[in-house]
Amino acid sequence: MLEIAKQPLTIYLDPDIVARIEALICAGRFANASQVMQEALVLWLTAFNQQQFELELKKAYETTLTLGGRECVNTATFLRTLGDLA
């Protein structure tokens, strides 16, 4: 198993967030607050990356429209505009 070096980080959370974290730990869903925060950050990063990808798709589509107009948009043109994203 790959061991990743972890670095401690101090964060300050609203009391309602702390209560939710404690409830998750008490329910046995997580062993500690670090696990809760790690999963939350992974989910956030996944959503953030998805949003960035969608923005890139939108830019590529708009670029395709600019290059040839709506009637010239086809799959091949759009995929060429996407480049490495495709």
MDTraj code that builds the backbone (N, CA, C; nanometers):
import mdtraj as md
import numpy as np

residues = "MET LEU GLU ILE ALA LYS GLN PRO LEU THR ILE TYR LEU ASP PRO ASP ILE VAL ALA ARG ILE GLU ALA LEU ILE CYS ALA GLY ARG PHE ALA ASN ALA SER GLN VAL MET GLN GLU ALA LEU VAL LEU TRP LEU THR ALA PHE ASN GLN GLN GLN PHE GLU LEU GLU LEU LYS LYS ALA TYR GLU THR THR LEU THR LEU GLY GLY ARG GLU CYS VAL ASN THR ALA THR PHE LEU ARG THR LEU GLY ASP LEU ALA".split()
xyz = np.array([
    [0.0837, -0.1183, 0.0000],
    [0.0000, 0.0000, 0.0000],
    [0.0879, 0.1242, 0.0000],
    [0.0517, 0.2200, -0.0824],
    [0.1276, 0.3437, -0.0939],
    [0.1007, 0.4310, 0.0284],
    [0.2059, 0.4749, 0.0912],
    [0.1923, 0.5624, 0.2074],
    [0.2170, 0.7061, 0.1631],
    [0.1185, 0.7893, 0.1823],
    [0.1284, 0.9287, 0.1433],
    [0.1575, 1.0120, 0.2673],
    [0.2578, 1.0974, 0.2565],
    [0.2915, 1.1849, 0.3688],
    [0.1767, 1.2818, 0.3918],
    [0.1330, 1.2887, 0.5143],
    [0.0230, 1.3788, 0.5488],
    [0.0779, 1.4917, 0.6342],
    [0.0214, 1.6061, 0.6142],
    [0.0659, 1.7247, 0.6853],
    [-0.0497, 1.7793, 0.7672],
    [-0.0277, 1.8066, 0.8963],
    [-0.1363, 1.8610, 0.9778],
    [-0.1752, 2.0014, 0.9308],
    [-0.3036, 2.0294, 0.9446],
    [-0.3576, 2.1587, 0.9038],
    [-0.4648, 2.1982, 1.0036],
    [-0.4568, 2.3178, 1.0540],
    [-0.5572, 2.3682, 1.1478],
    [-0.6593, 2.4489, 1.0702],
    [-0.7870, 2.4136, 1.0883],
    [-0.8951, 2.4896, 1.0251],
    [-0.9982, 2.5264, 1.1318],
    [-1.0682, 2.6325, 1.1066],
    [-1.1729, 2.6771, 1.1986],
    [-1.3064, 2.6661, 1.1263],
    [-1.3979, 2.5898, 1.1871],
    [-1.5272, 2.5632, 1.1255],
    [-1.6403, 2.6221, 1.2074],
    [-1.7502, 2.6505, 1.1396],
    [-1.8703, 2.6955, 1.2089],
    [-1.9193, 2.5847, 1.3017],
    [-1.9806, 2.6222, 1.4130],
    [-2.0288, 2.5224, 1.5082],
    [-2.1247, 2.4190, 1.4475],
    [-2.2087, 2.4593, 1.3523],
    [-2.3009, 2.3631, 1.2928],
    [-2.2273, 2.2583, 1.2093],
    [-2.1188, 2.2975, 1.1445],
    [-2.0383, 2.2018, 1.0677],
    [-1.9684, 2.1051, 1.1639],
    [-1.9161, 2.1583, 1.2721],
    [-1.8503, 2.0738, 1.3728],
    [-1.9504, 1.9727, 1.4285],
    [-2.0714, 2.0165, 1.4551],
    [-2.1744, 1.9255, 1.5073],
    [-2.2059, 1.8153, 1.4070],
    [-2.2110, 1.8483, 1.2803],
    [-2.2367, 1.7465, 1.1776],
    [-2.1225, 1.6466, 1.1696],
    [-1.9993, 1.6964, 1.1790],
    [-1.8834, 1.6069, 1.1774],
    [-1.8879, 1.5131, 1.2973],
    [-1.9150, 1.5681, 1.4133],
    [-1.9239, 1.4860, 1.5344],
    [-2.0360, 1.3826, 1.5232],
    [-2.1481, 1.4202, 1.4637],
    [-2.2589, 1.3261, 1.4459],
    [-2.2187, 1.2111, 1.3540],
    [-2.1448, 1.2410, 1.2484],
    [-2.0979, 1.1361, 1.1570],
    [-2.0030, 1.0393, 1.2278],
    [-1.9177, 1.0934, 1.3128],
    [-1.8243, 1.0091, 1.3882],
    [-1.9001, 0.9238, 1.4893],
    [-1.9935, 0.9843, 1.5617],
    [-2.0734, 0.9109, 1.6609],
    [-2.1580, 0.8019, 1.5961],
    [-2.2026, 0.8244, 1.4750],
    [-2.2840, 0.7247, 1.4036],
    [-2.1987, 0.6110, 1.3486],
    [-2.0672, 0.6261, 1.3596],
    [-1.9783, 0.5214, 1.3113],
    [-1.9458, 0.5299, 1.1634],
    [-1.9873, 0.6352, 1.1005],
    [-1.9612, 0.6514, 0.9565],
    [-1.8135, 0.6777, 0.9316],
    [-1.7494, 0.7489, 1.0227],
    [-1.6065, 0.7797, 1.0142],
    [-1.5432, 0.7559, 1.1500],
    [-1.4118, 0.7284, 1.1475],
    [-1.3400, 0.7046, 1.2728],
    [-1.2984, 0.8346, 1.3405],
    [-1.2758, 0.9390, 1.2596],
    [-1.2306, 1.0659, 1.3171],
    [-1.2602, 1.1813, 1.2208],
    [-1.2356, 1.3018, 1.2694],
    [-1.2649, 1.4218, 1.1914],
    [-1.1770, 1.4316, 1.0663],
    [-1.0560, 1.3813, 1.0732],
    [-0.9684, 1.3851, 0.9558],
    [-1.0277, 1.3069, 0.8403],
    [-1.0858, 1.1919, 0.8693],
    [-1.1481, 1.1124, 0.7633],
    [-1.2661, 1.1867, 0.7009],
    [-1.3449, 1.2524, 0.7834],
    [-1.4591, 1.3295, 0.7335],
    [-1.4100, 1.4389, 0.6397],
    [-1.3109, 1.5125, 0.6839],
    [-1.2607, 1.6234, 0.6040],
    [-1.1936, 1.5751, 0.4755],
    [-1.1215, 1.4643, 0.4820],
    [-1.0581, 1.4111, 0.3618],
    [-1.1626, 1.3733, 0.2583],
    [-1.2687, 1.3049, 0.3008],
    [-1.3738, 1.2671, 0.2057],
    [-1.4452, 1.3906, 0.1516],
    [-1.4722, 1.4864, 0.2389],
    [-1.5397, 1.6088, 0.1950],
    [-1.4553, 1.6824, 0.0904],
    [-1.3258, 1.6885, 0.1114],
    [-1.2391, 1.7578, 0.0165],
    [-1.2268, 1.6821, -0.1150],
    [-1.2256, 1.5508, -0.1101],
    [-1.2232, 1.4715, -0.2336],
    [-1.3506, 1.4974, -0.3134],
    [-1.4654, 1.4993, -0.2456],
    [-1.5921, 1.5264, -0.3138],
    [-1.5944, 1.6677, -0.3710],
    [-1.5453, 1.7628, -0.2952],
    [-1.5397, 1.9009, -0.3435],
    [-1.4485, 1.9116, -0.4646],
    [-1.3307, 1.8491, -0.4574],
    [-1.2366, 1.8555, -0.5687],
    [-1.2937, 1.7897, -0.6943],
    [-1.3656, 1.6803, -0.6769],
    [-1.4302, 1.6139, -0.7898],
    [-1.5319, 1.7083, -0.8552],
    [-1.6146, 1.7718, -0.7743],
    [-1.7142, 1.8661, -0.8268],
    [-1.6463, 1.9857, -0.8924],
    [-1.5398, 2.0356, -0.8332],
    [-1.4668, 2.1488, -0.8891],
    [-1.4073, 2.1121, -1.0246],
    [-1.3445, 1.9949, -1.0331],
    [-1.2858, 1.9505, -1.1593],
    [-1.3923, 1.9321, -1.2661],
    [-1.5084, 1.8804, -1.2275],
    [-1.6185, 1.8645, -1.3221],
    [-1.6633, 2.0005, -1.3745],
    [-1.6739, 2.0968, -1.2859],
    [-1.7146, 2.2317, -1.3254],
    [-1.6122, 2.2927, -1.4215],
    [-1.4835, 2.2750, -1.3929],
    [-1.3794, 2.3271, -1.4809],
    [-1.3870, 2.2623, -1.6190],
    [-1.4108, 2.1314, -1.6208],
    [-1.4227, 2.0594, -1.7469],
    [-1.5415, 2.1115, -1.8276],
    [-1.6536, 2.1326, -1.7603],
    [-1.7720, 2.1849, -1.8276],
    [-1.7464, 2.3248, -1.8844],
    [-1.6723, 2.4075, -1.8118],
    [-1.6379, 2.5403, -1.8624],
    [-1.5501, 2.5303, -1.9872],
    [-1.4567, 2.4362, -1.9864],
    [-1.3711, 2.4159, -2.1039],
    [-1.4536, 2.3678, -2.2232],
    [-1.5498, 2.2792, -2.1974],
    [-1.6382, 2.2339, -2.3057],
    [-1.7171, 2.3502, -2.3639],
    [-1.7679, 2.4354, -2.2755],
    [-1.8457, 2.5505, -2.3207],
    [-1.7589, 2.6441, -2.4048],
    [-1.6348, 2.6695, -2.3591],
    [-1.5437, 2.7546, -2.4353],
    [-1.5151, 2.6934, -2.5719],
    [-1.4928, 2.5628, -2.5757],
    [-1.4635, 2.4969, -2.7031],
    [-1.5829, 2.5060, -2.7970],
    [-1.7026, 2.4885, -2.7435],
    [-1.8228, 2.4985, -2.8260],
    [-1.8380, 2.6397, -2.8805],
    [-1.8173, 2.7391, -2.7940],
    [-1.8289, 2.8783, -2.8378],
    [-1.7225, 2.9121, -2.9420],
    [-1.6029, 2.8574, -2.9251],
    [-1.4973, 2.8783, -3.0245],
    [-1.5374, 2.8167, -3.1576],
    [-1.5946, 2.6972, -3.1529],
    [-1.6401, 2.6299, -3.2743],
    [-1.7461, 2.7138, -3.3443],
    [-1.8387, 2.7688, -3.2681],
    [-1.9422, 2.8550, -3.3260],
    [-1.8811, 2.9786, -3.3903],
    [-1.7835, 3.0360, -3.3234],
    [-1.7184, 3.1570, -3.3740],
    [-1.6446, 3.1282, -3.5052],
    [-1.5819, 3.0115, -3.5123],
    [-1.5032, 2.9780, -3.6319],
    [-1.5904, 2.9524, -3.7544],
    [-1.7067, 2.8866, -3.7322],
    [-1.7825, 2.8484, -3.8508],
    [-1.9294, 2.8791, -3.8482],
    [-1.9788, 2.9309, -3.7406],
    [-2.1220, 2.9568, -3.7319],
    [-2.1985, 2.8308, -3.6923],
    [-2.3204, 2.8495, -3.6504],
    [-2.4024, 2.7398, -3.5989],
    [-2.4222, 2.6285, -3.7021],
    [-2.4386, 2.6643, -3.8291],
    [-2.4660, 2.5623, -3.9306],
    [-2.3440, 2.4753, -3.9602],
    [-2.2254, 2.5214, -3.9218],
    [-2.1033, 2.4451, -3.9487],
    [-2.0579, 2.3598, -3.8305],
    [-2.1304, 2.3646, -3.7209],
    [-2.0899, 2.2872, -3.6043],
    [-2.1253, 2.1409, -3.6265],
    [-2.0227, 2.0579, -3.6202],
    [-2.0442, 1.9142, -3.6263],
    [-1.9483, 1.8470, -3.5290],
    [-1.9634, 1.7207, -3.5120],
    [-1.8835, 1.6481, -3.4120],
    [-1.7344, 1.6618, -3.4390],
    [-1.6928, 1.6446, -3.5631],
    [-1.5501, 1.6504, -3.5960],
    [-1.4905, 1.7873, -3.5648],
    [-1.5614, 1.8930, -3.6031],
    [-1.5127, 2.0286, -3.5765],
    [-1.5025, 2.0534, -3.4269],
    [-1.6052, 2.0126, -3.3559],
    [-1.6070, 2.0334, -3.2109],
    [-1.4938, 1.9569, -3.1444],
    [-1.4713, 1.8311, -3.1829],
    [-1.3644, 1.7518, -3.1223],
    [-1.2267, 1.8097, -3.1550],
    [-1.2080, 1.8619, -3.2736],
    [-1.0805, 1.9279, -3.3055],
    [-1.0594, 2.0486, -3.2159],
    [-1.1641, 2.1227, -3.1903],
    [-1.1538, 2.2400, -3.1032],
    [-1.1196, 2.1993, -2.9603],
    [-1.1737, 2.0850, -2.9170],
    [-1.1455, 2.0365, -2.7819],
    [-0.9986, 2.0019, -2.7642],
    [-0.9350, 1.9518, -2.8675],
    [-0.7930, 1.9153, -2.8575],
    [-0.7714, 1.8052, -2.7557],
    [-0.6879, 1.8322, -2.6564],
    [-0.6519, 1.7318, -2.5558],
    [-0.7670, 1.6939, -2.4639],
    [-0.8692, 1.7757, -2.4555],
    [-0.9832, 1.7425, -2.3696],
    [-1.0658, 1.6279, -2.4247],
    [-1.0602, 1.6057, -2.5568],
    [-1.1446, 1.5052, -2.6225],
    [-1.1068, 1.3641, -2.5860],
])
top = md.Topology()
chain = top.add_chain()
for i, resn in enumerate(residues, 1):
    res = top.add_residue(resn, chain, resSeq=i)
    for name in ("N", "CA", "C"):
        top.add_atom(name, md.element.get_by_symbol(name[0]), res)
traj = md.Trajectory(xyz[None], top)
